[in-house]
Structures are given as C-alpha cells and as structure tokens.
Amino acid sequence: MKTYFQKLFTGTKQEFVKQLESCLKKKQRQFIITANPETFMVGKKDEVLNRALLDPHTLVVADGIALVKTSKKFDVVCPKITGVDITYELFELANKFKKSLYLFGSTKEVITKTVAKIKKDYPNIKVVGYCDGYVKDKDQVFDEMVTKKPDVVLVALGIPQQEKLIYQNLSRFQKGIFVGVGGTFDVFSGVKKRAPKFFQKWNLEWLYRIVTEPKRLKRFYQHNIKFVFRILFMKKG
C-alpha cells in the first residue's frame, strides 16, 4: 500500500494540465489512473491493477480527499485531481489543438448524449468513435481504437475493469492519453448531477453521492472505511 502512495502525482494542478498539454502536442502515450481508496484496496487483490499502479510509466493522481489526507502519513503531499476535472481539461485541450477522441463505457443513452454535447460545446474535437459499456467483446472495441489512433481515450467502465482493459491494451498504441473516468459521462451528459459547489468546496462529494445514491453505502464501507482503518494502523516506515 505504501508504494501506491509514493506513486501519487505531487505537482500542482497547473503542472498536471501542462503535462497533459505536452503529451498531446508531442503525441506521446500516457496512462492516467484516477485513484481513490477503492483503487488501492482492489489493487492489493488484483494482479493486473497492481501492476498498472506500480508501472513507472503510469501517472497516478489522487481522485478524492481521502488519499490527499492519508498520503501525508507517508510524507506525500498531493493535490486532489478528479476524473471529472481531468475530462474537462482534456476536452478543452483537445478542442484547442484539434485533437481526436474515442469514448468507451456507460449506457447507450449516456454516451450518445455525451457525444452530442461534445460536438456542441467543443466543435474542434474529432470524435473518431464511441461505444457503450454493455458490448460483450470489449477487446474488440480496443481493436477499433488501434485503427482510429485517437489522441485521447476515455473509458467509463468502473474500477478495476477500465484500468485493466487500458493497461492490457496500452502497448498496442503509439500515442494517446488514456484515462479511466468512472461515472464522468453521467455527469457531463447531464444524466446525473455533480455534487453542488458547497460539497465540492468542503470535499464532501462522497457524502453527496451516498445521500443521493444510498446503495453506495455498502461499497463505501467495504473500501473507504476499511481503507482508513488500514492506514491508521499502518506503520510509517
């Protein structure tokens, strides 16, 4: 677990955005994992996710206040950079530099609305393909991506499936920024509301999600609560 914390991005948000811009301009390949307590907990049990997290070429950011706070125990100071924020930054950059995009995940309704909104709000982005997350052969979707050679790939299949699929296919691409974005398409498309500014300001997005979606409570306990107790009793050295 300690090695995961040591992999967290420790620059500023501005530096992170500059890194995204540099990757797009230079046509480099970059896999970004938006990590939360669930990511780290699952990573200890899942071999592929574990390798993805520890890979020196993977960029791991703290998606949530829990990792930002607990990382300090291991002398790691990192910013909170959410999957939603990364998505919006990538849309802005892709639109600015007229880059291509592939979307994979969520429901047909959500991804269709997401694509329509991108075309309306970011007209310079070339959407070279998209597919909902309920397709049976998910590797075939990556086959199509390889032929389309997108500059940005956003995969919304949830932890750990999105990270594992990206990591297992990453070597097939010469360029592209790849990010697992969870429920971001739901928020961007307007199907679900993002936590109000008050909850965002006070780092209480997790509470808003539990209140609006009580079914998340069990999952929150399984990963977040157990994660906090595990960190509390973990030795620093």
C-alpha positions in Angstrom: 0.0 0.0 0.0 2.8 2.4 0.9 4.3 2.0 -2.6 1.0 3.2 -4.1 1.2 6.5 -2.2 4.7 7.0 -3.4 3.4 6.8 -7.0 0.9 9.7 -6.5 1.4 12.9 -8.6 2.8 15.6 -6.3 2.9 18.6 -8.6 0.3 21.3 -8.8 -2.9 21.1 -10.8 -1.4 23.7 -13.2 1.6 21.5 -13.7 -0.6 18.5 -14.3 -2.5 20.3 -17.0 0.8 21.4 -18.6 1.8 17.7 -18.7 -1.4 16.8 -20.5 -0.8 19.6 -23.0 2.8 18.4 -23.6 1.6 14.9 -24.2 -0.9 16.0 -26.7 1.5 18.3 -28.5 4.3 15.7 -28.7 1.9 12.9 -29.5 3.1 10.9 -26.5 1.4 7.9 -24.8 0.2 8.4 -21.2 -2.0 6.3 -19.0 -3.5 8.1 -16.1 -5.2 6.4 -13.1 -7.6 8.5 -11.1 -7.1 6.7 -7.8 -9.3 6.6 -4.7 -9.4 4.3 -1.7 -11.2 1.6 -3.7 -8.5 1.7 -6.3 -5.8 1.0 -3.7 -7.8 -1.7 -1.9 -8.7 -3.5 -5.1 -5.1 -3.2 -6.3 -3.8 -5.2 -3.4 -6.0 -8.1 -4.5 -5.9 -7.8 -8.3 -2.6 -8.6 -10.0 -3.2 -6.6 -13.2 -4.4 -3.4 -11.4 -1.5 -3.8 -9.0 1.0 -3.9 -12.0 -0.7 -0.9 -13.6 -0.5 1.2 -10.4 3.2 0.4 -9.9 4.2 0.7 -13.5 6.8 3.6 -13.7 5.1 4.9 -16.8 1.6 5.1 -15.2 0.6 8.5 -13.8 -1.5 8.1 -10.7 -3.4 11.1 -9.3 -5.5 11.4 -6.1 -9.1 11.5 -7.0 -10.6 12.4 -3.7 -9.8 14.0 -0.3 -9.2 10.6 1.4 -6.0 9.9 -0.5 -4.9 13.6 -0.2 -5.3 13.4 3.6 -3.9 9.9 4.2 -0.9 10.4 1.9 0.5 12.8 4.4 1.2 9.9 6.8 3.9 8.8 4.3 5.2 12.4 3.7 3.5 12.6 0.3 1.8 15.9 -0.4 -0.5 15.7 -3.5 -3.4 17.7 -5.0 -6.9 16.4 -5.5 -7.5 15.9 -9.2 -10.8 14.3 -10.1 -11.7 12.3 -13.1 -14.4 14.9 -13.9 -11.8 17.7 -13.8 -9.4 15.8 -16.0 -12.1 15.1 -18.5 -13.0 18.8 -18.8 -9.3 19.8 -19.1 -8.8 17.2 -21.9 -11.9 18.4 -23.7 -10.5 22.0 -23.6 -7.1 21.0 -24.8 -8.4 18.6 -27.5 -10.6 21.4 -28.7 -7.8 23.9 -28.7 -5.4 21.7 -30.6 -8.0 20.0 -32.8 -7.3 16.5 -31.4 -9.2 13.3 -31.8 -11.2 11.4 -29.2 -12.6 8.0 -28.5 -15.2 7.3 -25.8 -16.0 3.9 -24.3 -18.4 3.0 -21.5 -21.6 3.8 -19.7 -25.1 3.2 -21.2 -26.2 3.9 -24.8 -28.3 6.8 -23.7 -25.5 8.4 -21.7 -22.7 8.0 -24.2 -25.0 9.3 -27.0 -25.8 12.4 -25.0 -22.1 12.8 -24.1 -21.1 12.7 -27.8 -23.8 15.2 -28.7 -22.7 17.6 -26.0 -19.0 17.3 -27.0 -19.9 18.1 -30.6 -21.9 21.2 -29.5 -19.5 22.5 -26.8 -16.2 21.5 -28.4 -16.6 21.7 -32.2 -12.9 21.3 -32.9 -12.7 17.8 -31.3 -12.9 15.0 -33.8 -14.9 12.1 -32.2 -13.4 9.2 -34.1 -15.5 6.6 -32.3 -17.6 5.6 -29.3 -19.2 2.6 -27.7 -21.4 1.9 -24.7 -20.0 -0.3 -21.9 -22.5 -3.1 -22.4 -20.9 -4.6 -25.5 -19.8 -8.2 -24.9 -16.5 -8.2 -26.7 -14.7 -5.2 -25.0 -11.3 -6.2 -26.5 -12.8 -5.7 -30.0 -13.5 -2.1 -29.0 -9.8 -1.6 -28.4 -9.1 -3.2 -31.8 -11.1 -0.4 -33.3 -9.3 2.2 -31.2 -6.0 0.9 -32.6 -7.1 1.5 -36.1 -8.5 5.0 -35.3 -5.4 6.2 -33.4 -7.2 8.6 -31.1 -5.3 11.3 -29.2 -7.5 10.9 -26.2 -9.3 7.8 -24.9 -11.8 8.0 -22.0 -13.0 4.7 -20.6 -16.0 4.7 -18.2 -16.4 1.1 -17.0 -15.7 1.5 -13.3 -12.8 0.2 -11.2 -11.0 -2.1 -11.9 -12.3 -3.0 -15.3 -11.5 0.3 -17.0 -7.9 0.4 -15.7 -7.2 -3.3 -16.5 -8.5 -3.0 -20.1 -6.5 0.1 -20.8 -3.3 -1.4 -19.3 -3.6 -4.7 -21.1 -4.0 -2.9 -24.4 -1.7 0.1 -23.9 1.3 -1.3 -25.7 -0.7 -1.5 -28.9 -0.8 2.3 -29.2 2.0 4.6 -30.2 0.3 7.7 -28.8 -2.7 8.9 -26.8 -3.8 9.9 -23.3 -5.8 7.1 -21.7 -7.9 7.7 -18.6 -10.5 5.6 -16.7 -13.2 8.1 -15.8 -15.8 6.1 -13.9 -19.2 7.9 -13.9 -17.9 11.1 -15.5 -20.0 10.6 -18.7 -23.1 10.6 -16.4 -22.2 14.0 -15.0 -21.0 15.5 -18.3 -24.1 14.4 -20.2 -26.4 15.8 -17.5 -28.0 12.4 -16.7 -26.6 12.8 -13.1 -25.8 16.0 -11.3 -22.4 16.7 -9.9 -22.2 17.5 -6.2 -23.2 21.2 -5.6 -20.4 23.7 -5.1 -20.8 23.6 -1.3 -20.0 19.8 -1.2 -17.1 20.3 -3.6 -15.6 23.2 -1.6 -15.6 21.2 1.6 -14.5 18.0 0.0 -17.8 16.3 0.7 -18.6 14.9 -2.7 -18.6 11.4 -1.2 -21.3 12.4 1.2 -23.5 13.8 -1.6 -23.1 10.6 -3.6 -24.2 8.5 -0.6 -27.2 10.7 0.2 -28.4 10.7 -3.4 -27.5 7.1 -4.0 -27.9 5.1 -0.7 -26.9 1.9 -2.5 -23.4 3.2 -2.5 -23.2 2.9 1.3 -22.1 -0.8 1.4 -19.4 -0.1 -1.2 -18.3 3.0 0.7 -17.9 0.8 3.8 -16.1 -2.0 2.0 -13.5 0.3 0.6 -13.3 3.7 2.2 -13.9 2.9 5.8 -11.7 -0.2 5.8 -9.1 1.8 3.9 -9.0 4.5 6.6 -8.6 2.0 9.4 -5.9 0.1 7.5 -3.9 3.3 7.0 -4.3 4.3 10.6 -2.8 1.1 11.9 -0.1 1.0 9.2 3.5 1.9 10.2 5.0 4.9 8.5 8.5 3.4 7.9 
